[in-house]
Amino acid sequence: MSKLKTVKGVQHRLKVTGRGKLLGFRAGRRHLLSGKRAKTKRGLRRPQTLAKVDTRKIRSLVPYA
């Protein structure tokens, strides 16, 4: 049986919590920030946990995380 390869691009973009959940950065923080409210931008700072549907897909891309 051969080892599974990790997709490095996914590995750099995600963090695994102590309980095994995946944290990912939110969309909407790259550009056009002058038109967004300060409250919105503050809320986009912290990473959010990924949905269970997405987690299942990504586990196959990062098998040993």
mmCIF file of the N, C-alpha and C atoms, coordinates in Angstrom:
data_MODEL
# 
_entry.id   MODEL 
# 
loop_
_atom_site.group_PDB 
_atom_site.id 
_atom_site.type_symbol 
_atom_site.label_atom_id 
_atom_site.label_alt_id 
_atom_site.label_comp_id 
_atom_site.label_asym_id 
_atom_site.label_entity_id 
_atom_site.label_seq_id 
_atom_site.pdbx_PDB_ins_code 
_atom_site.Cartn_x 
_atom_site.Cartn_y 
_atom_site.Cartn_z 
_atom_site.occupancy 
_atom_site.B_iso_or_equiv 
_atom_site.pdbx_formal_charge 
_atom_site.auth_seq_id 
_atom_site.auth_comp_id 
_atom_site.auth_asym_id 
_atom_site.auth_atom_id 
_atom_site.pdbx_PDB_model_num 
ATOM 1   N N  . MET A 1 1  ? 0.843   -1.186 0.000  1.00 0.00 ? 1  MET A N  1 
ATOM 2   C CA . MET A 1 1  ? 0.000   0.000  0.000  1.00 0.00 ? 1  MET A CA 1 
ATOM 3   C C  . MET A 1 1  ? 0.886   1.247  0.000  1.00 0.00 ? 1  MET A C  1 
ATOM 4   N N  . SER A 1 2  ? 0.581   2.200  -0.862 1.00 0.00 ? 2  SER A N  1 
ATOM 5   C CA . SER A 1 2  ? 1.402   3.398  -0.953 1.00 0.00 ? 2  SER A CA 1 
ATOM 6   C C  . SER A 1 2  ? 0.815   4.531  -0.112 1.00 0.00 ? 2  SER A C  1 
ATOM 7   N N  . LYS A 1 3  ? 1.675   5.496  0.184  1.00 0.00 ? 3  LYS A N  1 
ATOM 8   C CA . LYS A 1 3  ? 1.238   6.648  0.968  1.00 0.00 ? 3  LYS A CA 1 
ATOM 9   C C  . LYS A 1 3  ? 0.370   7.568  0.110  1.00 0.00 ? 3  LYS A C  1 
ATOM 10  N N  . LEU A 1 4  ? -0.514  8.325  0.769  1.00 0.00 ? 4  LEU A N  1 
ATOM 11  C CA . LEU A 1 4  ? -1.312  9.327  0.077  1.00 0.00 ? 4  LEU A CA 1 
ATOM 12  C C  . LEU A 1 4  ? -0.542  10.636 0.071  1.00 0.00 ? 4  LEU A C  1 
ATOM 13  N N  . LYS A 1 5  ? -0.637  11.380 -1.012 1.00 0.00 ? 5  LYS A N  1 
ATOM 14  C CA . LYS A 1 5  ? 0.058   12.649 -1.093 1.00 0.00 ? 5  LYS A CA 1 
ATOM 15  C C  . LYS A 1 5  ? -0.834  13.776 -0.596 1.00 0.00 ? 5  LYS A C  1 
ATOM 16  N N  . THR A 1 6  ? -0.225  14.699 0.149  1.00 0.00 ? 6  THR A N  1 
ATOM 17  C CA . THR A 1 6  ? -0.925  15.877 0.648  1.00 0.00 ? 6  THR A CA 1 
ATOM 18  C C  . THR A 1 6  ? -0.879  16.959 -0.422 1.00 0.00 ? 6  THR A C  1 
ATOM 19  N N  . VAL A 1 7  ? -1.976  17.659 -0.627 1.00 0.00 ? 7  VAL A N  1 
ATOM 20  C CA . VAL A 1 7  ? -2.007  18.809 -1.530 1.00 0.00 ? 7  VAL A CA 1 
ATOM 21  C C  . VAL A 1 7  ? -1.487  20.001 -0.727 1.00 0.00 ? 7  VAL A C  1 
ATOM 22  N N  . LYS A 1 8  ? -0.277  20.450 -1.072 1.00 0.00 ? 8  LYS A N  1 
ATOM 23  C CA . LYS A 1 8  ? 0.416   21.442 -0.263 1.00 0.00 ? 8  LYS A CA 1 
ATOM 24  C C  . LYS A 1 8  ? -0.308  22.786 -0.236 1.00 0.00 ? 8  LYS A C  1 
ATOM 25  N N  . GLY A 1 9  ? -0.967  23.160 -1.333 1.00 0.00 ? 9  GLY A N  1 
ATOM 26  C CA . GLY A 1 9  ? -1.692  24.421 -1.369 1.00 0.00 ? 9  GLY A CA 1 
ATOM 27  C C  . GLY A 1 9  ? -2.808  24.461 -0.344 1.00 0.00 ? 9  GLY A C  1 
ATOM 28  N N  . VAL A 1 10 ? -3.467  23.327 -0.153 1.00 0.00 ? 10 VAL A N  1 
ATOM 29  C CA . VAL A 1 10 ? -4.544  23.231 0.844  1.00 0.00 ? 10 VAL A CA 1 
ATOM 30  C C  . VAL A 1 10 ? -3.946  23.228 2.241  1.00 0.00 ? 10 VAL A C  1 
ATOM 31  N N  . GLN A 1 11 ? -2.817  22.558 2.403  1.00 0.00 ? 11 GLN A N  1 
ATOM 32  C CA . GLN A 1 11 ? -2.181  22.467 3.712  1.00 0.00 ? 11 GLN A CA 1 
ATOM 33  C C  . GLN A 1 11 ? -1.777  23.847 4.241  1.00 0.00 ? 11 GLN A C  1 
ATOM 34  N N  . HIS A 1 12 ? -1.301  24.724 3.365  1.00 0.00 ? 12 HIS A N  1 
ATOM 35  C CA . HIS A 1 12 ? -0.875  26.060 3.790  1.00 0.00 ? 12 HIS A CA 1 
ATOM 36  C C  . HIS A 1 12 ? -2.061  26.962 4.120  1.00 0.00 ? 12 HIS A C  1 
ATOM 37  N N  . ARG A 1 13 ? -3.216  26.690 3.564  1.00 0.00 ? 13 ARG A N  1 
ATOM 38  C CA . ARG A 1 13 ? -4.377  27.564 3.748  1.00 0.00 ? 13 ARG A CA 1 
ATOM 39  C C  . ARG A 1 13 ? -5.253  27.173 4.925  1.00 0.00 ? 13 ARG A C  1 
ATOM 40  N N  . LEU A 1 14 ? -5.009  26.033 5.525  1.00 0.00 ? 14 LEU A N  1 
ATOM 41  C CA . LEU A 1 14 ? -5.876  25.545 6.586  1.00 0.00 ? 14 LEU A CA 1 
ATOM 42  C C  . LEU A 1 14 ? -5.096  25.284 7.861  1.00 0.00 ? 14 LEU A C  1 
ATOM 43  N N  . LYS A 1 15 ? -5.829  25.290 8.964  1.00 0.00 ? 15 LYS A N  1 
ATOM 44  C CA . LYS A 1 15 ? -5.259  24.951 10.258 1.00 0.00 ? 15 LYS A CA 1 
ATOM 45  C C  . LYS A 1 15 ? -6.215  23.970 10.923 1.00 0.00 ? 15 LYS A C  1 
ATOM 46  N N  . VAL A 1 16 ? -5.656  22.978 11.595 1.00 0.00 ? 16 VAL A N  1 
ATOM 47  C CA . VAL A 1 16 ? -6.479  21.985 12.276 1.00 0.00 ? 16 VAL A CA 1 
ATOM 48  C C  . VAL A 1 16 ? -6.507  22.325 13.765 1.00 0.00 ? 16 VAL A C  1 
ATOM 49  N N  . THR A 1 17 ? -7.697  22.377 14.346 1.00 0.00 ? 17 THR A N  1 
ATOM 50  C CA . THR A 1 17 ? -7.832  22.684 15.763 1.00 0.00 ? 17 THR A CA 1 
ATOM 51  C C  . THR A 1 17 ? -7.512  21.443 16.594 1.00 0.00 ? 17 THR A C  1 
ATOM 52  N N  . GLY A 1 18 ? -7.495  21.601 17.889 1.00 0.00 ? 18 GLY A N  1 
ATOM 53  C CA . GLY A 1 18 ? -7.194  20.492 18.777 1.00 0.00 ? 18 GLY A CA 1 
ATOM 54  C C  . GLY A 1 18 ? -8.214  19.382 18.701 1.00 0.00 ? 18 GLY A C  1 
ATOM 55  N N  . ARG A 1 19 ? -9.444  19.720 18.390 1.00 0.00 ? 19 ARG A N  1 
ATOM 56  C CA . ARG A 1 19 ? -10.496 18.705 18.290 1.00 0.00 ? 19 ARG A CA 1 
ATOM 57  C C  . ARG A 1 19 ? -10.664 18.146 16.886 1.00 0.00 ? 19 ARG A C  1 
ATOM 58  N N  . GLY A 1 20 ? -9.799  18.589 15.976 1.00 0.00 ? 20 GLY A N  1 
ATOM 59  C CA . GLY A 1 20 ? -9.820  18.027 14.629 1.00 0.00 ? 20 GLY A CA 1 
ATOM 60  C C  . GLY A 1 20 ? -10.645 18.800 13.622 1.00 0.00 ? 20 GLY A C  1 
ATOM 61  N N  . LYS A 1 21 ? -11.181 19.952 14.020 1.00 0.00 ? 21 LYS A N  1 
ATOM 62  C CA . LYS A 1 21 ? -11.939 20.759 13.063 1.00 0.00 ? 21 LYS A CA 1 
ATOM 63  C C  . LYS A 1 21 ? -10.961 21.545 12.194 1.00 0.00 ? 21 LYS A C  1 
ATOM 64  N N  . LEU A 1 22 ? -11.432 21.968 11.024 1.00 0.00 ? 22 LEU A N  1 
ATOM 65  C CA . LEU A 1 22 ? -10.590 22.721 10.107 1.00 0.00 ? 22 LEU A CA 1 
ATOM 66  C C  . LEU A 1 22 ? -10.958 24.197 10.150 1.00 0.00 ? 22 LEU A C  1 
ATOM 67  N N  . LEU A 1 23 ? -9.934  25.045 10.239 1.00 0.00 ? 23 LEU A N  1 
ATOM 68  C CA . LEU A 1 23 ? -10.133 26.491 10.205 1.00 0.00 ? 23 LEU A CA 1 
ATOM 69  C C  . LEU A 1 23 ? -9.624  27.012 8.880  1.00 0.00 ? 23 LEU A C  1 
ATOM 70  N N  . GLY A 1 24 ? -10.414 27.874 8.237  1.00 0.00 ? 24 GLY A N  1 
ATOM 71  C CA . GLY A 1 24 ? -10.010 28.479 6.981  1.00 0.00 ? 24 GLY A CA 1 
ATOM 72  C C  . GLY A 1 24 ? -10.290 29.964 7.017  1.00 0.00 ? 24 GLY A C  1 
ATOM 73  N N  . PHE A 1 25 ? -9.547  30.719 6.221  1.00 0.00 ? 25 PHE A N  1 
ATOM 74  C CA . PHE A 1 25 ? -9.748  32.158 6.185  1.00 0.00 ? 25 PHE A CA 1 
ATOM 75  C C  . PHE A 1 25 ? -10.983 32.502 5.375  1.00 0.00 ? 25 PHE A C  1 
ATOM 76  N N  . ARG A 1 26 ? -11.596 33.615 5.710  1.00 0.00 ? 26 ARG A N  1 
ATOM 77  C CA . ARG A 1 26 ? -12.861 33.998 5.095  1.00 0.00 ? 26 ARG A CA 1 
ATOM 78  C C  . ARG A 1 26 ? -12.635 34.742 3.789  1.00 0.00 ? 26 ARG A C  1 
ATOM 79  N N  . ALA A 1 27 ? -13.618 34.678 2.945  1.00 0.00 ? 27 ALA A N  1 
ATOM 80  C CA . ALA A 1 27 ? -13.552 35.410 1.677  1.00 0.00 ? 27 ALA A CA 1 
ATOM 81  C C  . ALA A 1 27 ? -13.942 36.858 1.913  1.00 0.00 ? 27 ALA A C  1 
ATOM 82  N N  . GLY A 1 28 ? -13.467 37.748 1.059  1.00 0.00 ? 28 GLY A N  1 
ATOM 83  C CA . GLY A 1 28 ? -13.879 39.139 1.114  1.00 0.00 ? 28 GLY A CA 1 
ATOM 84  C C  . GLY A 1 28 ? -12.892 40.068 1.787  1.00 0.00 ? 28 GLY A C  1 
ATOM 85  N N  . ARG A 1 29 ? -11.655 39.629 2.031  1.00 0.00 ? 29 ARG A N  1 
ATOM 86  C CA . ARG A 1 29 ? -10.671 40.473 2.706  1.00 0.00 ? 29 ARG A CA 1 
ATOM 87  C C  . ARG A 1 29 ? -9.524  40.891 1.794  1.00 0.00 ? 29 ARG A C  1 
ATOM 88  N N  . ARG A 1 30 ? -9.619  40.658 0.510  1.00 0.00 ? 30 ARG A N  1 
ATOM 89  C CA . ARG A 1 30 ? -8.485  40.917 -0.383 1.00 0.00 ? 30 ARG A CA 1 
ATOM 90  C C  . ARG A 1 30 ? -8.488  42.317 -0.979 1.00 0.00 ? 30 ARG A C  1 
ATOM 91  N N  . HIS A 1 31 ? -9.624  42.756 -1.481 1.00 0.00 ? 31 HIS A N  1 
ATOM 92  C CA . HIS A 1 31 ? -9.664  44.060 -2.154 1.00 0.00 ? 31 HIS A CA 1 
ATOM 93  C C  . HIS A 1 31 ? -11.051 44.661 -2.003 1.00 0.00 ? 31 HIS A C  1 
ATOM 94  N N  . LEU A 1 32 ? -11.203 45.894 -2.468 1.00 0.00 ? 32 LEU A N  1 
ATOM 95  C CA . LEU A 1 32 ? -12.456 46.660 -2.350 1.00 0.00 ? 32 LEU A CA 1 
ATOM 96  C C  . LEU A 1 32 ? -12.858 46.844 -0.884 1.00 0.00 ? 32 LEU A C  1 
ATOM 97  N N  . LEU A 1 33 ? -11.868 47.066 -0.029 1.00 0.00 ? 33 LEU A N  1 
ATOM 98  C CA . LEU A 1 33 ? -12.133 47.170 1.398  1.00 0.00 ? 33 LEU A CA 1 
ATOM 99  C C  . LEU A 1 33 ? -12.654 48.546 1.796  1.00 0.00 ? 33 LEU A C  1 
ATOM 100 N N  . SER A 1 34 ? -12.409 49.553 0.958  1.00 0.00 ? 34 SER A N  1 
ATOM 101 C CA . SER A 1 34 ? -12.858 50.899 1.316  1.00 0.00 ? 34 SER A CA 1 
ATOM 102 C C  . SER A 1 34 ? -14.375 51.007 1.301  1.00 0.00 ? 34 SER A C  1 
ATOM 103 N N  . GLY A 1 35 ? -15.041 50.145 0.558  1.00 0.00 ? 35 GLY A N  1 
ATOM 104 C CA . GLY A 1 35 ? -16.495 50.187 0.489  1.00 0.00 ? 35 GLY A CA 1 
ATOM 105 C C  . GLY A 1 35 ? -17.185 49.356 1.546  1.00 0.00 ? 35 GLY A C  1 
ATOM 106 N N  . LYS A 1 36 ? -16.409 48.649 2.369  1.00 0.00 ? 36 LYS A N  1 
ATOM 107 C CA . LYS A 1 36 ? -17.001 47.792 3.384  1.00 0.00 ? 36 LYS A CA 1 
ATOM 108 C C  . LYS A 1 36 ? -16.959 48.468 4.745  1.00 0.00 ? 36 LYS A C  1 
ATOM 109 N N  . ARG A 1 37 ? -17.962 48.172 5.568  1.00 0.00 ? 37 ARG A N  1 
ATOM 110 C CA . ARG A 1 37 ? -18.021 48.761 6.909  1.00 0.00 ? 37 ARG A CA 1 
ATOM 111 C C  . ARG A 1 37 ? -16.910 48.195 7.782  1.00 0.00 ? 37 ARG A C  1 
ATOM 112 N N  . ALA A 1 38 ? -16.499 48.975 8.772  1.00 0.00 ? 38 ALA A N  1 
ATOM 113 C CA . ALA A 1 38 ? -15.439 48.537 9.682  1.00 0.00 ? 38 ALA A CA 1 
ATOM 114 C C  . ALA A 1 38 ? -15.863 47.285 10.440 1.00 0.00 ? 38 ALA A C  1 
ATOM 115 N N  . LYS A 1 39 ? -17.133 47.222 10.782 1.00 0.00 ? 39 LYS A N  1 
ATOM 116 C CA . LYS A 1 39 ? -17.635 46.050 11.507 1.00 0.00 ? 39 LYS A CA 1 
ATOM 117 C C  . LYS A 1 39 ? -17.508 44.783 10.658 1.00 0.00 ? 39 LYS A C  1 
ATOM 118 N N  . THR A 1 40 ? -17.788 44.918 9.378  1.00 0.00 ? 40 THR A N  1 
ATOM 119 C CA . THR A 1 40 ? -17.671 43.790 8.464  1.00 0.00 ? 40 THR A CA 1 
ATOM 120 C C  . THR A 1 40 ? -16.226 43.329 8.366  1.00 0.00 ? 40 THR A C  1 
ATOM 121 N N  . LYS A 1 41 ? -15.303 44.301 8.236  1.00 0.00 ? 41 LYS A N  1 
ATOM 122 C CA . LYS A 1 41 ? -13.892 43.953 8.091  1.00 0.00 ? 41 LYS A CA 1 
ATOM 123 C C  . LYS A 1 41 ? -13.339 43.318 9.359  1.00 0.00 ? 41 LYS A C  1 
ATOM 124 N N  . ARG A 1 42 ? -13.778 43.784 10.507 1.00 0.00 ? 42 ARG A N  1 
ATOM 125 C CA . ARG A 1 42 ? -13.349 43.178 11.773 1.00 0.00 ? 42 ARG A CA 1 
ATOM 126 C C  . ARG A 1 42 ? -13.807 41.733 11.858 1.00 0.00 ? 42 ARG A C  1 
ATOM 127 N N  . GLY A 1 43 ? -15.012 41.490 11.400 1.00 0.00 ? 43 GLY A N  1 
ATOM 128 C CA . GLY A 1 43 ? -15.555 40.140 11.451 1.00 0.00 ? 43 GLY A CA 1 
ATOM 129 C C  . GLY A 1 43 ? -14.843 39.175 10.516 1.00 0.00 ? 43 GLY A C  1 
ATOM 130 N N  . LEU A 1 44 ? -14.198 39.706 9.498  1.00 0.00 ? 44 LEU A N  1 
ATOM 131 C CA . LEU A 1 44 ? -13.495 38.861 8.530  1.00 0.00 ? 44 LEU A CA 1 
ATOM 132 C C  . LEU A 1 44 ? -12.064 38.533 8.958  1.00 0.00 ? 44 LEU A C  1 
ATOM 133 N N  . ARG A 1 45 ? -11.593 39.124 10.058 1.00 0.00 ? 45 ARG A N  1 
ATOM 134 C CA . ARG A 1 45 ? -10.205 38.914 10.477 1.00 0.00 ? 45 ARG A CA 1 
ATOM 135 C C  . ARG A 1 45 ? -9.925  37.493 10.907 1.00 0.00 ? 45 ARG A C  1 
ATOM 136 N N  . ARG A 1 46 ? -10.786 36.961 11.739 1.00 0.00 ? 46 ARG A N  1 
ATOM 137 C CA . ARG A 1 46 ? -10.514 35.657 12.342 1.00 0.00 ? 46 ARG A CA 1 
ATOM 138 C C  . ARG A 1 46 ? -10.948 34.530 11.415 1.00 0.00 ? 46 ARG A C  1 
ATOM 139 N N  . PRO A 1 47 ? -10.202 33.432 11.415 1.00 0.00 ? 47 PRO A N  1 
ATOM 140 C CA . PRO A 1 47 ? -10.616 32.307 10.584 1.00 0.00 ? 47 PRO A CA 1 
ATOM 141 C C  . PRO A 1 47 ? -11.889 31.656 11.119 1.00 0.00 ? 47 PRO A C  1 
ATOM 142 N N  . GLN A 1 48 ? -12.608 31.000 10.249 1.00 0.00 ? 48 GLN A N  1 
ATOM 143 C CA . GLN A 1 48 ? -13.844 30.336 10.662 1.00 0.00 ? 48 GLN A CA 1 
ATOM 144 C C  . GLN A 1 48 ? -13.719 28.837 10.433 1.00 0.00 ? 48 GLN A C  1 
ATOM 145 N N  . THR A 1 49 ? -14.509 28.075 11.163 1.00 0.00 ? 49 THR A N  1 
ATOM 146 C CA . THR A 1 49 ? -14.495 26.627 10.963 1.00 0.00 ? 49 THR A CA 1 
ATOM 147 C C  . THR A 1 49 ? -15.230 26.306 9.669  1.00 0.00 ? 49 THR A C  1 
ATOM 148 N N  . LEU A 1 50 ? -14.714 25.341 8.964  1.00 0.00 ? 50 LEU A N  1 
ATOM 149 C CA . LEU A 1 50 ? -15.327 24.949 7.705  1.00 0.00 ? 50 LEU A CA 1 
ATOM 150 C C  . LEU A 1 50 ? -16.571 24.115 7.957  1.00 0.00 ? 50 LEU A C  1 
ATOM 151 N N  . ALA A 1 51 ? -17.483 24.155 7.020  1.00 0.00 ? 51 ALA A N  1 
ATOM 152 C CA . ALA A 1 51 ? -18.706 23.366 7.116  1.00 0.00 ? 51 ALA A CA 1 
ATOM 153 C C  . ALA A 1 51 ? -18.372 21.885 7.000  1.00 0.00 ? 51 ALA A C  1 
ATOM 154 N N  . LYS A 1 52 ? -19.239 21.047 7.538  1.00 0.00 ? 52 LYS A N  1 
ATOM 155 C CA . LYS A 1 52 ? -18.990 19.600 7.511  1.00 0.00 ? 52 LYS A CA 1 
ATOM 156 C C  . LYS A 1 52 ? -18.913 19.072 6.087  1.00 0.00 ? 52 LYS A C  1 
ATOM 157 N N  . VAL A 1 53 ? -19.688 19.657 5.199  1.00 0.00 ? 53 VAL A N  1 
ATOM 158 C CA . VAL A 1 53 ? -19.684 19.220 3.802  1.00 0.00 ? 53 VAL A CA 1 
ATOM 159 C C  . VAL A 1 53 ? -18.308 19.468 3.192  1.00 0.00 ? 53 VAL A C  1 
ATOM 160 N N  . ASP A 1 54 ? -17.738 20.645 3.433  1.00 0.00 ? 54 ASP A N  1 
ATOM 161 C CA . ASP A 1 54 ? -16.424 20.978 2.894  1.00 0.00 ? 54 ASP A CA 1 
ATOM 162 C C  . ASP A 1 54 ? -15.329 20.180 3.588  1.00 0.00 ? 54 ASP A C  1 
ATOM 163 N N  . THR A 1 55 ? -15.502 19.925 4.873  1.00 0.00 ? 55 THR A N  1 
ATOM 164 C CA . THR A 1 55 ? -14.492 19.188 5.634  1.00 0.00 ? 55 THR A CA 1 
ATOM 165 C C  . THR A 1 55 ? -14.286 17.802 5.056  1.00 0.00 ? 55 THR A C  1 
ATOM 166 N N  . ARG A 1 56 ? -15.347 17.143 4.673  1.00 0.00 ? 56 ARG A N  1 
ATOM 167 C CA . ARG A 1 56 ? -15.230 15.805 4.100  1.00 0.00 ? 56 ARG A CA 1 
ATOM 168 C C  . ARG A 1 56 ? -14.389 15.818 2.823  1.00 0.00 ? 56 ARG A C  1 
ATOM 169 N N  . LYS A 1 57 ? -14.603 16.834 1.983  1.00 0.00 ? 57 LYS A N  1 
ATOM 170 C CA . LYS A 1 57 ? -13.844 16.929 0.738  1.00 0.00 ? 57 LYS A CA 1 
ATOM 171 C C  . LYS A 1 57 ? -12.362 17.188 1.017  1.00 0.00 ? 57 LYS A C  1 
ATOM 172 N N  . ILE A 1 58 ? -12.089 18.076 1.953  1.00 0.00 ? 58 ILE A N  1 
ATOM 173 C CA . ILE A 1 58 ? -10.724 18.515 2.194  1.00 0.00 ? 58 ILE A CA 1 
ATOM 174 C C  . ILE A 1 58 ? -9.911  17.469 2.935  1.00 0.00 ? 58 ILE A C  1 
ATOM 175 N N  . ARG A 1 59 ? -10.559 16.635 3.723  1.00 0.00 ? 59 ARG A N  1 
ATOM 176 C CA . ARG A 1 59 ? -9.837  15.560 4.425  1.00 0.00 ? 59 ARG A CA 1 
ATOM 177 C C  . ARG A 1 59 ? -9.106  14.656 3.424  1.00 0.00 ? 59 ARG A C  1 
ATOM 178 N N  . SER A 1 60 ? -9.679  14.480 2.251  1.00 0.00 ? 60 SER A N  1 
ATOM 179 C CA . SER A 1 60 ? -9.014  13.641 1.253  1.00 0.00 ? 60 SER A CA 1 
ATOM 180 C C  . SER A 1 60 ? -7.805  14.334 0.652  1.00 0.00 ? 60 SER A C  1 
ATOM 181 N N  . LEU A 1 61 ? -7.788  15.684 0.660  1.00 0.00 ? 61 LEU A N  1 
ATOM 182 C CA . LEU A 1 61 ? -6.658  16.441 0.133  1.00 0.00 ? 61 LEU A CA 1 
ATOM 183 C C  . LEU A 1 61 ? -5.525  16.561 1.143  1.00 0.00 ? 61 LEU A C  1 
ATOM 184 N N  . VAL A 1 62 ? -5.880  16.549 2.445  1.00 0.00 ? 62 VAL A N  1 
ATOM 185 C CA . VAL A 1 62 ? -4.878  16.629 3.515  1.00 0.00 ? 62 VAL A CA 1 
ATOM 186 C C  . VAL A 1 62 ? -5.080  15.411 4.416  1.00 0.00 ? 62 VAL A C  1 
ATOM 187 N N  . PRO A 1 63 ? -4.633  14.242 3.994  1.00 0.00 ? 63 PRO A N  1 
ATOM 188 C CA . PRO A 1 63 ? -4.983  13.017 4.710  1.00 0.00 ? 63 PRO A CA 1 
ATOM 189 C C  . PRO A 1 63 ? -4.340  12.874 6.093  1.00 0.00 ? 63 PRO A C  1 
ATOM 190 N N  . TYR A 1 64 ? -3.171  13.483 6.315  1.00 0.00 ? 64 TYR A N  1 
ATOM 191 C CA . TYR A 1 64 ? -2.457  13.262 7.579  1.00 0.00 ? 64 TYR A CA 1 
ATOM 192 C C  . TYR A 1 64 ? -2.534  14.452 8.517  1.00 0.00 ? 64 TYR A C  1 
ATOM 193 N N  . ALA A 1 65 ? -3.440  15.382 8.285  1.00 0.00 ? 65 ALA A N  1 
ATOM 194 C CA . ALA A 1 65 ? -3.561  16.556 9.151  1.00 0.00 ? 65 ALA A CA 1 
ATOM 195 C C  . ALA A 1 65 ? -4.524  16.285 10.282 1.00 0.00 ? 65 ALA A C  1 
# 
